[in-house]
Amino acid sequence: MDRDLIIIGSYPKEKEVIEVLKSCIKQLNTTHDVLLVSHYPVDLSIQELVTYCIYDRHNELIYNPTTYFYIDNPQFYLQTNFNHKFGSNAYSVLTSIINGINLIKDRYTHFFYMEGDGVIANEDVVKLDLIKETCLSNNKRAFFFTGTEYFYTLVFFCNTKFFIDNVVVPKTSEEYLNRLPEINSYGALENYLYHSFNKDDVYQLEESPNNYFPNSTIGGLDFSSGKVEKKDYIVDLVKHKHSNDIFFIYSNTSVKPENKKLDISIDSHNFTLDNDHYSIYLHVKPSSDIIKVKVNDNTFNYNVNDIINNLATYIEFK
């Protein structure tokens, strides 16, 4: 084909998601063929923007206690699965990617993949070509941004046959969970892909896509409040690894944090944070079995026993 293909994964249900997805596609469809994959019906106005569109209504979420988010900085190490509040979309995203690959496997030798909740800026679009050039000139079969035992799925580039030959796609979410110990994966899709490929065939750039595309918004939407919002930080309540002490955590690792204030309320304790590139912790002393945390307009209720018994979520000081 004359143009490279970008597979974009999305779940365009809410208005905010649709708006960002349209902007994402419009930034790419003048230079690339675009295949949209979704587990939610796609509006006709979006379909008209892309070259191909696949809708698969089967959207199986998995509940995997070993999947967590972590922060490692000079002051502390933190990991959290957000108290098991949210199901993981690892299996459903994987099936979307495979749905797309099965459609185009005889048409495109390589493909890019990008999650549709971010927009690559005009200044950064040329860097997609640089990713491809770097991969091929180094005789590699794929290009991934790499963290500690995981590949970012926000943006990556891969040889189509290489992906098909190496990534096993179980037929059900239960089979996905059963396969994890076979490849020594803890279940997040990023880690699943990391353990699926021979690393000698992969060009690994130890950098986040947000740093590589400094003018862009990569992975810009968050669902943790129960509604869609733009959020580049995390807040949570976690226990100390070696005691039952509970701590409030704020962390923002974004290169370009959104400039705004965060009004925080933890039970009766009120304070304001600047949303910026830093991490902090605050010792919380519960006055009841439930701790109420409010961040601007979003309220979260934490059960103290759940925090203490959730051994996969903790903070450890250095």
C-alpha positions, -999 to 999 in steps of 0.1 A, spaced: 0 0 0 12 36 -6 3 48 29 11 33 63 -18 21 84 -26 32 119 -50 11 140 -68 32 165 -85 16 195 -114 34 212 -147 30 231 -166 60 217 -196 60 241 -193 94 259 -193 128 242 -159 136 255 -144 104 241 -160 110 207 -147 146 205 -111 135 213 -113 105 189 -124 127 160 -95 151 167 -72 121 169 -83 107 135 -83 141 117 -47 146 127 -37 113 111 -61 105 82 -45 130 57 -12 111 59 -21 76 70 -48 50 63 -68 46 95 -85 15 109 -108 21 139 -115 -8 162 -141 -6 189 -163 -26 213 -189 1 211 -211 11 181 -193 38 161 -212 69 150 -215 74 112 -197 107 114 -167 89 128 -169 61 103 -167 86 74 -133 98 87 -116 64 86 -105 39 59 -118 9 78 -140 4 109 -146 -27 130 -172 -30 157 -172 -61 180 -198 -59 207 -181 -85 229 -162 -64 255 -150 -88 282 -134 -71 312 -112 -91 336 -107 -88 373 -71 -95 379 -56 -86 414 -21 -87 401 -25 -58 377 -15 -25 393 -1 10 387 32 19 403 53 49 411 90 47 419 107 79 430 136 89 454 112 92 484 89 62 481 77 32 460 40 30 455 18 4 438 -19 3 436 -47 -16 419 -71 11 431 -88 -13 455 -101 -35 427 -126 -8 417 -122 -12 380 -121 -42 357 -91 -45 334 -97 -40 296 -65 -59 288 -82 -88 270 -108 -66 252 -81 -43 239 -61 -73 227 -91 -87 208 -97 -53 192 -61 -52 180 -64 -87 166 -97 -79 149 -80 -51 131 -49 -72 122 -70 -100 108 -87 -76 84 -55 -60 71 -30 -88 74 -28 -93 36 -28 -56 28 -2 -40 51 32 -54 60 34 -31 90 10 -12 112 10 15 139 -13 11 169 -25 41 189 -52 45 216 -78 70 205 -79 91 237 -50 113 227 -41 136 198 -7 138 181 2 174 174 11 187 139 47 191 151 49 155 162 32 136 134 66 133 115 79 113 145 57 84 134 79 81 103 110 83 125 97 54 146 93 33 114 126 43 101 144 35 134 127 1 136 135 -10 100 170 5 98 180 -15 129 165 -47 114 139 -50 141 103 -63 137 86 -39 162 92 -6 180 79 -2 215 83 24 241 94 5 272 90 7 309 100 -18 336 88 -51 322 61 -36 300 56 -21 266 35 10 263 4 4 242 -4 41 238 16 40 206 36 13 189 48 0 155 49 -36 144 54 -60 115 20 -76 110 32 -112 106 55 -108 136 26 -98 158 4 -127 145 32 -152 150 41 -142 185 10 -129 203 -14 -157 214 -49 -144 216 -70 -167 239 -106 -172 228 -121 -161 262 -110 -138 290 -108 -169 312 -83 -184 288 -64 -151 289 -61 -153 327 -51 -190 325 -23 -182 300 -7 -155 322 15 -179 343 26 -197 311 44 -165 300 51 -151 334 28 -121 329 9 -104 357 -20 -96 333 -19 -60 321 -18 -59 283 15 -39 284 31 -67 304 14 -95 283 29 -81 251 63 -76 268 64 -113 276 51 -124 241 80 -112 219 116 -121 215 133 -89 227 161 -94 202 135 -86 174 121 -55 191 136 -20 191 130 -8 227 131 29 235 132 34 273 110 65 273 73 72 276 53 82 245 44 115 263 81 124 263 87 113 227 57 134 215 63 165 237 37 187 219 9 161 220 -16 147 243 -11 109 246 -36 89 266 -55 120 277 -87 106 292 -94 90 325 -123 69 338 -115 65 375 -142 89 387 -169 68 371 -172 94 343 -149 105 315 -126 134 322 -92 147 312 -69 138 340 -31 135 341 -27 127 378 -36 99 402 -50 101 438 -55 71 460 -55 59 496 -30 31 504 -16 14 534 20 14 545 37 -19 534 48 -28 569 20 -14 590 -17 -5 589 -10 32 586 -30 48 557 -17 75 534 -32 98 508 -12 98 476 -11 124 448 12 119 418 16 135 384 43 122 360 30 141 330 56 161 310 30 189 305 6 188 334 -27 205 330 -25 239 347 -53 238 374 -60 237 411 -73 206 429 -95 211 459 -90 181 481 -112 170 510 -103 140 532 -132 136 557 -130 170 574 -95 180 563 -95 204 533 -66 216 513 -56 227 477 -29 212 455 -13 226 423 -16 200 396 20 197 386 48 173 380 55 159 415 43 132 440 33 137 476 19 117 504 -1 126 535 -7 104 566 -45 99 571 -60 90 605 -95 75 600 -122 87 623 -146 59 611 -147 28 589 -153 49 558 -129 76 545 -145 101 521 -121 116 496 -133 144 474 -113 158 445 -130 189 430 -164 175 421 -156 138 424 -162 119 456 -147 85 465 -156 64 495 -129 41 509 -135 13 534 -106 12 559 -106 -26 561 -105 -29 523 -74 -6 523 -56 -26 550 -64 -60 535 -55 -51 499 -19 -63 500 -13 -55 463 -17 -18 471 9 -1 494 35 26 499 71 19 510 94 47 521 131 48 512 
